[in-house]
Structures are given as structure tokens and as C-alpha cells.
Amino acid sequence: MSKITDFIAYFGENHPELELKTNQPMSKFTSFRIGGAAELMAFPQNEEELALILKMSKKMDIEPVILGAGTNVLAPDAGIPGLVICLKDALSGMEQIGDTQIRVMAGVTMSRAAVFAANLGLSGLEFAHGIPGTVGGGVYMNAGAYGGEIKDVCTRVRIMDMDGNARWITNSEAGFSYRHSAMEDNPWIVAAAEFQLTPAPAQLIKDKMLELINKRRASQPLDLPSAGSAFKRPVGGYAAALIDQTGLKGFRIGGAAVSEKHAGFVVNVGQATAEDVKQLLREVSDRVYAAHGIRLEPEVRIW
Ligand SMILES: Cc1cc2nc3c(=O)[nH]c(=O)nc-3n(C[C@H](O)[C@H](O)[C@H](O)COP(=O)(O)OP(=O)(O)OC[C@H]3O[C@@H](n4cnc5c(N)ncnc54)[C@H](O)[C@@H]3O)c2cc1C
């Protein structure tokens, strides 16, 4: 019996309530719509289930990978042998703490968290409303847009280590920097986060969110599968501008293409494979380097 078969048997006998699914195409769980099947996916509904999964994984020598909404992941064509723990819509729940803070579980989408805050008349998450990932994924990579970043509003992060032990860490311990956090350097899973917000009229907050969504619609290829900006902002320029100036809008390898609408986006124009996207990212980075001497690094997490 394989480790995964043992894992399924253990949970089937002892915790049948835990949602497990075998052989799930990652193309269904990523915004790129790319990726072969994950051998096993688990959908923990609360911290206790997540801790149990991690403890048993460790005991059975399984190294799980964590998935949020899959909006910043390029999953391999060959699929993922082993366990994917999916938190989106599973690890969910939000609450107000005191007058001006909210606590949000990692699997809640940033959009829902922003609307929750707006309905409470709390400003600060408007920038995050149009980012299609989860709060866990956003904290993990310090997501940002339109001048706002998670690090500006996140006061504490609840992390869980691979032994299933959870604790709160402060904003400074979370080590936020541009599209990066200490969660990437440590075996820490984001289980929840708290945000310090500012009172403001709910309608003003909603108007701001609408304005930002309209900006996105006007400038981004939201009709095609992608993972958002394909490259990080390099020192000394903007990825989209550099790609555009290199004449790469529309440049295509297989089913992957540089968006005509926004040169910073790589889009799946039909049946793109992960290999197509990887080749395209390499080629774009090389051509921009040859033309401008600036090396672009992928923002999308290549699994
Ligand atoms: C159309 C579009 C627009 C976008 N616009 C923006 C934008 O304006 N700004 C921006 O910053 N990003 C943007 N993105 C990218 C993406 O939405 C963000 O990076 C988002 O924060 C990813 O969250 P996720 O839940 O989808 O993470 P996933 O893609 O599921 O995961 C990304 C990485 O985070 C890890 N991870 C996820 N959840 C956790 C967790 N709870 N604990 C530990 N690790 C975790 C995963 O292992 C993976 O390595 C955009 C994407 C798309 C498709």
C-alpha cells in the first residue's frame, strides 16, 4: 500500500467527516486552468482538521502542499503525486474584533473579506477587493494593488507549523516585503489573519472598490485564464512596460501568450500546458534582458 492509500484508510476509519478527494485535476483548481491531477486533495473545515492532517502527514512521511484559490500557481502537467491541502472556502469564517479590527480565516477570499469590512464601515481593504485569491494566499505573498499591500493593514498572522501547532505572530515577525513574507521561508501555513482598519462611511468604501474594479476591467485581460501579473516588478522599471517595449505583446508559445491587453499578464489562450507557460516566461525574460539589461523574475509560483 502507498502512503497515500494508508492516509485515506486512516481518515476513512477514524475521521470520515474530513473531506478527501482523489485524482483531482489541478486545472479545475487554478485560475490558469492548467495542471494534471493531484493524487489526493484534503479540504479542512477548521484549524483542528488542518492540524490533524498535518500531524498524520508527518507521521506517514507525506509532504503536503498548500493551495488557496490557485490564482498565483502554475501546476505541473504531470500532476501532483501526494497530498494537496486546499483551504479556499474550506477554512472559512470572519469576525469583527473590537471596533476597528477583523479576524479572517485563511480560506476566505480577499474579495469577501473586503466586502465584510466595507459592510462594517471599515476602510483599508479596498485595494484587496479585486485580487482573486484567498486571505491565506494574500498574506503568504504580501499581495498588493493600487498602492495598498497586505503588510499595511495586517497586524497579526495565525500560523501553523507542520506539526500542527498554531500560534499568532506579529506583523514584524511576518517579515513582509514586496510580494514576500516569512511564511515563504519557514514551514508555516497561514491559518488566519487580523487586520487593523479605519472607520469610514460604507458607501465611500464601496465606491472606491467599484472604482478599482472598473480600473482592472479596463486594463486587465479578465476574460482569459491567467495568474495575474506573471513577473515581479523589477528594480528600475515595470515588467509590463519593459515587455511591451520589447515588442512582445501577443507573443505566443503553444497555448500560452503575452496578453495583448496587458503585457504583464501571461494568458492561457486555449489548451496551454505548464511547459508552454514556463517556456514563454523564460523567453520573455531572456528577450527583455537582452533588450534592456533587466532580468524579470516570475511572480507566479511554479510548482
Ligand atoms: C486576474 C488576476 C489578477 C490578480 N491581481 C493581483 C494583484 O493585483 N495583486 C496581487 O498581489 N496579486 C494578484 N493576483 C495574483 C493572486 O491573486 C495573488 O497572488 C493571491 O494572493 C494568491 O492567493 P491564492 O489564494 O490564490 O494563492 P494560491 O495561488 O493558491 O497560492 C499561491 C502560493 O501561496 C501559498 N499559499 C496559499 N495559501 C496559503 C496559506 N494559507 N498558507 C501558506 N501558504 C499558502 C501556496 O502554497 C502557493 O505557493 C492576480 C491574479 C489573477 C488571476
The ligand as an ORCA input file, in Angstrom:
! r2SCAN-3c Opt
* xyz 0 1
  C      -6.798     38.185    -12.761
  C      -5.807     38.199    -11.618
  C      -5.455     39.409    -11.026
  C      -4.526     39.434     -9.983
  N      -4.221     40.636     -9.408
  C      -3.329     40.675     -8.398
  C      -2.991     41.929     -7.781
  O      -3.498     42.982     -8.121
  N      -2.096     41.900     -6.764
  C      -1.512     40.754     -6.325
  O      -0.716     40.790     -5.377
  N      -1.819     39.555     -6.884
  C      -2.706     39.494     -7.911
  N      -3.022     38.288     -8.475
  C      -2.342     37.065     -8.031
  C      -3.055     36.306     -6.880
  O      -4.442     36.566     -6.885
  C      -2.463     36.677     -5.542
  O      -1.098     36.360     -5.514
  C      -3.150     35.955     -4.383
  O      -2.659     36.486     -3.176
  C      -2.911     34.450     -4.390
  O      -3.784     33.869     -3.450
  P      -4.318     32.375     -3.647
  O      -5.195     32.050     -2.513
  O      -4.901     32.201     -4.996
  O      -2.954     31.571     -3.522
  P      -2.532     30.298     -4.385
  O      -2.352     30.692     -5.799
  O      -3.432     29.169     -4.097
  O      -1.102     30.014     -3.741
  C      -0.022     30.880     -4.000
  C       1.132     30.478     -3.078
  O       0.748     30.708     -1.741
  C       0.804     29.515     -0.973
  N      -0.337     29.562     -0.063
  C      -1.635     29.757     -0.379
  N      -2.381     29.785      0.721
  C      -1.539     29.600      1.765
  C      -1.708     29.527      3.174
  N      -2.916     29.659      3.753
  N      -0.622     29.319      3.952
  C       0.620     29.183      3.385
  N       0.822     29.221      2.061
  C      -0.236     29.447      1.258
  C       0.739     28.376     -1.973
  O       1.399     27.222     -1.493
  C       1.450     28.985     -3.178
  O       2.835     28.822     -3.065
  C      -3.957     38.230     -9.514
  C      -4.317     37.013    -10.114
  C      -5.226     36.993    -11.149
  C      -5.631     35.670    -11.736
*
